[in-house]
Amino acid sequence: MDADERRRTILDVARRDGAVDVTELAAELVVAKETVRRDLRALEEHGLVRRTHGGAYPVESAGFETTLAVRTTRLVPQKSRIAKAAADLLGDAETVFVDEGYTPKLVAEALPRDRQLTVVTASLGVATALADAEKIAVLLLGGRVRGSTMATVDHWTTRMLSEFVIDLAYVGANGISREYGLTTPDPAVSEVKAQAMRSARRRVLASVHTKFGAVSFCRFAEVRDFETIVTDAGLSSAEAHRYTLLGPQVLRV
């Protein structure tokens, strides 16, 4: 197996499993760990992966997006802490938008069940999670369902969303960059997120640290558009401070 074939294999594994481990790859490919590290450096230079301590994870782009099933297996403790902290920012909001994705679904599950709320969402998972809450009215936006995320998109979704004035939007992103703002791979998803930003009075971003510095295909918001960013302690305090200079409060939990 030459270097190009080996790197294609590594990328395929990363996209299938959501992440790769240097030691496991070295054993699977029967090469030295340093060879795998060189391959990961090369893939990172091409913007295909981001390296972590001991491995790497794939960068989402116009041609690639991790599935919801993969997202439910990665950094779950961090995502749970982020969701709880984000839900605590509800304040006196009565109408809430909850975005598609695993972390927003955890936010939905962390919302209080003992008060009247109206939750608007494009996510079938969020709607299902809240369907049995007696005091929460769930409005599921209609549209084409994307199988990878189990959420609705296209003009039916954005048109319905544009009719609402929402107190608070909980939004997720595939990439968060101080230079390029908030991005996602799919233009149809980007339109729904952008409309949610326009419809909401307050906006909270809930996302794990691995999304910071990543840039995807479609920009739907700027960092300054958010009241608060909730992430985990994997984002350094210095980098968090750089984001606060753009406007939002940054909570590391």
N, C-alpha and C positions, 0 to 999 in steps of 0.2 A: 504494500500500500504506500503510494507516494504521499508527499505532504498535502497536495491539493485534495486528494481523495480522503485522507485522514481528517482534514479540517471540515470537509463536507459531512463526514460521519459524525464528528463532534457537534456540528451545528444541528444536524438532524436529531441527535440525542437530546441536546439542550431544548430544542423546540418541542420534542415529544414529552419530555419529563419535567420541563419548566426550569431545570438547572442541571449542571454537571459538576462532578467532583474530580479533582485532579488524580487522586489515588485510584479511584475506580476506573477512570478512563485509561490510565497507564496500564492497569492490569488487563482491561478488556482489549486494548489495542496492542498489547505486548510491546510497549515502548517505555522509555524512561520518563519519569515525572517531568523532568526539565523539557523534554520534547513536547509534552502536552502543554506545559506553560508557554512555550514559544508559539505553539499553535493558537492558544487562547489570546496571546498578545496580538498575533496577526489578525485574528477574527475581530478583536476589539478595535484595532486600527482601521478596519473596514466598516466599523459601526454595526457589527452583527451581534456581538455579545458585550456584556459588561462584566469585568472580572470582580470576584469577591475573594475573601480569604479562603483559599483552598479550592476554588472552583470558579464558576461563572454562570450567568443566566442570560437568556436571549433578549435582545432588544427588539421591541415591537416596531413594525414599519408598515408601509402601505401594503406590502405583500405578505405580512405575517402578523398574527395576533394570537396570544395564548388563549386557550379555551377557559371557560368558567370552571371546568373540572380540575384543570391544572392549578388555577388560582386558589381553590379551596384546600390545597395541600401545602402551600408555601407560606412561611412566616405567619402562621395562624395565631400564635400568642400575641405577636405585635399587632396584627390586624384587629384582634379582639380588644386590646387595650385602646387602640385608636378609636374604635367604634364607640366604646363606653364614654371616652372623653368627648367625642363629638356630640353624642346624644345629650351630654350634660350641658351643652351650649344652647339647648332648645329655647331657654328663656320663656317669654310669654307668647311665642309663636303658636298660632292656631292652625295655619295651613303650611304644609311642609312638602317639598319635592325631595324624593330620594332617587338617586341615580341608579343605573344598572351597575353590575359588578358585585364581587364578593364582599369587599369592605363596606360598601353602602348597604348591602343586605344585612350585615352585622349591625350597622347603625340602626336600621329599621327595627331589628330585634331588640335593641337596647332602649328604644323609645319607651317612655312611661305608658302604662296601660290604664292608669287610674284617672286620666283626664281626657277631655274631648279634643280630638285632633282630626284633621283631614289630611291624608297623605296622598299625594299625586306621584305616580311613578310609571315608567315605561317597562319596568322589570317584572316579569311574571314571578320570579323568586321573591321579590319584596312583597308583591301583592299577596302571594300565598302565605308568607310569614306573618302578615298582619290581618289576614282574612277573618280570624276567629276572635280578634280583639273587639269587645263589645263597644267600647267608647271611641274606636278609631274607624272613621269612614275612609275607605280606600277607593281612589279613582284610578283605574288602569287605562293608560293612554292606548288608543287603538292604532293599528298599523301593521306593517310587515314584521314578522318575528324572525330575528336572527338566531339561528340554531346554536351558534357558538357562545352566545351570552344570554339567550332566552329573554330578549328584550325587544320592544317594538321600535321601529324607525320609519323614516320617510314622511311625506307631506301630511299624511293623516295625523301622525303623532305630533309634529311641530305645530300644525294648525290648531289642534285641540289645546295644546299647551299654551299657545299664544293668547287664548281666551282668559287665562287665569292671572290673578295677581297673588303671588305666593309670599308668605312671610319669610320663609327660610328655605334655602336649597342646600342639600348635602350632595356634593359633586365629587366624582372621582376622575382620574386621568391616567393615561398610559405613560405620559411623559410630562415632567415639570422642569422648566428651565427658566433661569432669570433672564436670559436673552430672548428666548422664543415663546415663553409663556406656557400655557397648558395645551397639550396636544393628544391626539388619538389617531389610530390608523385609518378608520373608516369615515369617509365624508358624511354618510348618512347618520352615523352616531354623533359626529361633530355638530351637525345641525341641531340635533335634539339637545345636546349639552349647551350649545350657544343660546338656544331659545330659553332653556331653564335659567341661564344667567340673566337674560333680559327680563324674565318674568318675576324674578325674586328680588325682594327688598334687601335681604341679607344672604350671604353666601359663605359656606364653610367647605373647605377642601379636606377630605380625609384620605390619606394615602401613605403607604409604607415608604421608607427611606430609599429603597432601590429605584423608585420612579424619578428621584431628583437627579437632574443632570441629563436625563434621557430626553430625546426629541423624537417624536413620531411625525406622521405625515400631515395631519390637519390641525391647525390651531383654532381653538374655540374660545379662549379667554386669556387675559393677562394676569400675572401674579397680583397686581394691585387691585384687581376686581374683587378680591376675597377679604372678608372681615377677619377670618382666622384660618390658619393652616394647621391641621392636626396630623402629626406623624410620630414615628418612634425614635428612640434614642440612637438608632443607627445613623441618623443625620447628625453630623457634628454640630456642636454649639456655635462654632464659628460660621459654618455654612447657614445654619438657621438664622443667625444674626444678619447675614447678607440678604436673606429673603425678607426679614422684617424691615430693612431699609427701603423696600419697595412698597410697603404699606401695611400688609397684614400682620397680625399677631401670629407667632409660630409656637405651638405647643408640642413639646417632645415628651412622649409618655412611655 
